[in-house]
Amino acid sequence: MDSPKTKIGFTKNAKKQYAKPQKRFRDKLDGFFVEIRKNPTVGTGKVERLKGYYGKRYSRRISEKDRLIYD
C-alpha cells in the first residue's frame, strides 16, 4: 500500500546522474523507489536511519560510494 506522504524528488546533481545511460544504476534506484513507497524503513541497500536531522531521515546504499537519502 502506498504511503500518502511519499514524495520522490531529485537534487540537480541527482537528476544529472539519473539521466546518464547507466541501466544497472537506474534499475537499482527504481527498485528502491518501489520499496520506499511500500515501507521506507526496511528493504535492500542497507537501510540506515540518519541521526542529527529533524524528523526521520534514512539512507540506502546504491553502491560503495553512492547513497540515496530520503525522509
N, C-alpha and C positions, 0 to 999 in steps of 0.2 A: 504494500500500500504506500503510495506516495505521500511524503510529508508535505503539508500545505506551506511550510516555511522554507522549503528547499529552493534556493536560487543558485544558479551557477553563473559566475562571471569571470572574466579574464582581465588580468592587467595587460597593458600594452605589450610588454615583453612576452607574456604568455601567449597572446594572440599570434605574435610572430612565430613563436616556437610551434604552436599547434598547426599553423598554416604550412609549415615545411613538410615536404613529402617523406615523412618517416612513419610508414604504416604501422610498424610494431609499437612505436611510442604512442601514436594516436589511438590505436586499438586498446592499449592498456588504459589510457585515460578514459576512453568511452566506457570500458568495463567498470572503472572506479565510479564514474558518474551514476551508472545504474545502481551500484551497491550503495552509494551515498544517499540516493533517493529512498532506497528501501530502509536502510539503517545506517546512519552516519557514524556510529561509534564502533562498529565491528566490520571485519572483512579482510581482504587481501591488502598487501602493501605495508605491513607493519604499522597499523593504526596507533597513533600516539596522541594523547591529549596534551596540548601545549600549556605550559604554566606561564604566568605573568601577563595574561591577557584578560580583559574584562569579558565575562561570558564564557562560553565553551568553544574553544578553537582546537581543531585537530589537524594532523598531518598524516599523509601516507607516502611511502617511498615509491616513486616511479622508477628510479634507477639509483645507482650508487650515489650520484651527485644531485639528482633532481627530486623535489618533493612537491606534492600537491597539498596546499594549506587551505582549509575551509572552516567555516563556522555555521 
